[in-house]
Amino acid sequence: METIKDIIEVIVVAFLIALVVRGLIVETFVVHGPSMEPTLMDGERLLVSKTAYKLGKPKR
């Protein structure tokens, strides 16, 4: 019974960590349409950093 409790605890902690990461650090997006081709293709998945602009201005 202790093993099941440990497994559930690990799953809950992992889920909470995933929520924090998704909410504060990175988010996933899917490219819809050809407007960014050839750099990004329709249907591609992206991880976008939410902290990049908080750490400094973007360099061009």
C-alpha positions as a printed Julia matrix, in Angstrom:
60×3 Matrix{Float64}:
  0.0    0.0     0.0
  2.92   2.34    0.73
  4.29   1.78   -2.79
  1.04   2.92   -4.43
  1.01   6.01   -2.22
  4.61   6.79   -3.23
  3.8    6.38   -6.93
  0.77   8.68   -6.67
  2.87  11.24   -4.79
  5.54  11.22   -7.5
  2.92  11.63  -10.23
  1.28  14.56   -8.44
  4.62  16.3    -7.85
  5.65  15.78  -11.49
  2.31  17.18  -12.66
  2.68  20.27  -10.46
  6.23  20.86  -11.71
  4.99  20.56  -15.3
  2.26  23.14  -14.62
  4.77  25.59  -13.15
  7.19  25.12  -16.05
  4.44  25.58  -18.63
  2.98  28.58  -16.85
  6.17  30.47  -16.06
  9.05  29.26  -18.22
  8.07  27.76  -21.6
  4.93  27.18  -23.63
  4.23  25.08  -26.7
  2.67  26.42  -29.89
  1.73  24.93  -33.25
  2.35  26.93  -36.45
 -0.9   27.36  -38.41
 -0.66  28.45  -42.02
  2.21  29.25  -44.38
  2.95  32.82  -43.21
  6.33  31.89  -41.64
  7.58  29.63  -44.47
 10.36  28.7   -45.21
 11.61  29.3   -41.64
  8.68  27.6   -39.91
  6.47  25.15  -41.74
  2.73  24.64  -41.25
  2.1   22.18  -38.41
  5.51  22.52  -36.73
  5.57  22.57  -32.94
  7.55  25.19  -31.05
  8.74  25.68  -27.49
  8.68  29.39  -26.67
 10.66  30.81  -23.74
  8.62  33.13  -21.55
 11.72  34.29  -19.67
 13.74  35.58  -22.63
 12.38  39.12  -22.51
 12.56  39.28  -18.72
 16.31  38.64  -18.77
 17.16  41.29  -21.37
 16.2   42.92  -24.64
 16.35  40.77  -27.78
 19.44  41.14  -29.96
 18.95  41.55  -33.67
